[in-house]
Amino acid sequence: MPDDLDLRKVRYFVAVAEELSFIRAAERLHIAQPVLTRQIKVLERELGVELFTRSTRGTRLTPAGAEFLDEARAVLRSATAAQRRVRQTARGGSELTIGFMPGILPTATVRALRERFPELRVEVVRTCWDDQTEMVLDGRIDASFVRFPIDPRGLTVIPLYTEPRVVVLPAGHPLADRERVGLADLALLDLLQEPDAVPEWRDASAALRAGGRRVESRPLRGRTVEEKLELVAGERGIVILPESTARFYTRPDVTHRPVDGLTPHQVALAYEAHRGSPELCAIEEIVREQYPGGR
């Protein structure tokens, strides 16, 4: 990789890689397509590799391009994070932002941090499954209480505790009459979240398909917990949630039940791996004291 890698060209590359179309990428970037094409060719010469293959069937990433995409995104996140922190320093004052996922209460940690640093302004931000680690890596938040599964690359991750996961059902569903349900009971139902987030359901459903049972797949997904619960209430499918999240979002038209065969859910604290500050060190010390059984 060249020492003077141009961030602008990296942004151009990421746009084309995500759109897999020079036309759409140029529109997204608000530049002319010929300009974008030239800049990508320059980047390929600088790297000494071909990043895309272009044919009548469309634009595709080469193996080298696919490998570079993850690195390029990381470079852009790091640059964005550095810009945010420099601007924050220039504004003066000491500020730290802590993220948290639904059902997790950061109150005690925030209170303990303020006791150690009375002049520190601590903000809290609610995150989602899709952005809980991205917001740490791009500098929008400094540390975050995250829910697994996550991609740990670029992060320091401190496991804190585990909790049961439950299935959320429409209140009138036949399974709602049971005290507990099994994975086999759920494998034929529509999962309103990414199957890889619930590998036990994914594997049980795949086993039924392999055994000749017809399992229809509906790509309907909710992004936030609120959207997921609304879909469940509308009898569009089910979701698997940590128990604390399900209890936090109590509503009369849905209910939750324990599921036999689900592994416990992991909660952790995460912050950017290469960062070090007295405040971040203090957060790590605090959560280790508050959750001594984390490791």
Secondary structure, 3 states (H helix, E strand, C coil): CCCCCCHHHHHHHHHHHHHCCHHHHHHHHCCCHHHHHHHHHHHHHHHCCCCEEEECCEEEECHHHHHHHHHHHHHHHHHHHHHHHHHHHHHCCCEEEEEECCCCCCHHHHHHHHHHCCCCEEEEEECCCCCCCHHHHCCCCCEEEEECCCCCCCEEEEEEEEECEEEEEECCCHHHHCCCEEHHHHCCCCECCCHHHCHHHHHHHHHHHHCCCCCCCCCCCCCCHHHHHHHHHCCCCEEEEEHHHHHHCCCCCEEEEEEECCCCEEEEEEEECCCCCHHHHHHHHHHHHHCCCCC
